């Protein structure tokens, strides 16, 4: 994880969430919950996000409960939300959109 990641201000987080309609701020993280069509599809979404996260070297917390998946993006080393989290959230939206989940 790059130590250069700067924490976003509350205003910057709010602005980012304006572009990420399905996300909400929760403490020092941004969070999205999605309900997929089936358990295998939920796992498929998680696997795709895992590949992206590994590629970016920035990993969300993922909670899987049957078809419902919650993604929580936070930069632990910075103690809150950074541009890395906003980018990752957008990439997660892209994965979910391919699986038929709206991003708006």
Phi, psi and omega in degrees: 000131183288122181290355183275357184297124181266138174296140174278148173287165177303320180297319180293322177295315179301317179297316179298319181293337174297332179265351183239076192302331185272357185260152174225157177274138178220098184059230182269036182212162167247142192228138171226134173249134178229141174254118181270170184290330184205166177299313179302324180291323177298316180294322177299315178301314181297318180298319179294317179296322179299320179296314179298314183298319181294320178298317181279348189054040177216119195243130175279159166278134184234129179242121183247122174231096185054249184268354185260124182240131176246126177253132181234117183251124179206148177260098188300320183294334180264346179078031178169206185269130175236176177302331178300321182289321179296317178298313181297319178301317178297322179291322177297317176303319179299317178297313183293325178297320178299332180266016173086016178264130180293149175254356179254000000 
